[in-house]
Amino acid sequence: MFEKLKGYMAVVISALVFGSMPLMAKTVYQEGGNPVTLSFLRFFLVLPVLVYFVNRNKKVGLKLSREEAKKLLLVGTLGYGTTALTLYMSYNYIASGIATTLHFAYPVLVILVYVIMFRERASGTKLLSVSLAIVGMMFLNDSEANINLMGFLLAFGSSVAYAFYIVYLDRSGLKSMNSLKLTLYLCVTASGMIFLFGLFTGSLDFTMSPLGWGVSVLLSIIVAFLGVSFFQIGVALIGPQKTSILSTFEPVTSIIIGALLFNEVISGRTIAGFISILAAVVIITAFDRD
């Protein structure tokens, strides 16, 4: 029970960290950055710090087996890096609220993969929780905005990529790797993939202000050490399905930050979304026994 409690807390902390990302991303964009550059810097800037801490732990070390390297290359590019790149790019075409709603279809996708491909039973508690989470996301969404097709495909593509990342992390055995070492090699592969994409498209632009660079460094370190590592701990301790459902707490954090720092109005519709998502979180943590 204590291990499960640690897993729940790890995922909630991860969601709080990821929920603060839109605030930091907005600042970077205002200071001269763009989605592709920020995606690259998010993974690249933290590498020296990760190398230091992983190499310092003699029980872990930097060495990888050939099989581990193949798995990390696959999930780091198609899952980890693609998620950030497509989600950040979708903000150029559709409202961030709609993009976030589409991205958070991934808990449903994760459960569907386990039910259809791996023949696992989805408990009534999980189905109720994911339903409440999706309803909550719909309440948080601006339903009157026009949906651009490219933006829709990019945002939903980020959901598919993230679902792949979660499932592969669980089924490949990578979840048993030291969380900082796993984060290090995911950042290596993701930054490499996005750098090549940026070169090919000419979308990398490093002419940011000192504030933009400072926030980029802060985002990279906080997300890697708290967001990603704690998420991986959650997958290892409570499983991918519960982790994906609990992660829907992330947009709630984003909206609360927006209200506190940018005086954004929280409507009755938003409150209904909060209640629905919080209900999903309470149900999956307190009543699911799988």
ABEGO torsion letter per residue (X at the ends): XAAAAAAAAAAAAAAAAAAAAAAAAAAAAAAGBBAAAAAAAAAAAAAAAAAAAAAABAAAEABBBAAAAAAAAAAAAAAAAAAAAAAAAAAAABBAAAAAAAAAAAAAAAAAAAAAAAGBBBBAAAAAAAAAAAAAAAAABBAABBBBAAAAAAAAAAAAAAAAAAAAAAAAGAAABBAAAAAAAAAAAAAAAAAAAAAAAGABBABBBAAAAAAAAAAAAAAAAAAAAAAAAAAAAAEAAAAAAAAAAAAAAAAAAAAAAAGBBBBAAAAAAAAAAAAAAAAAAAABAX
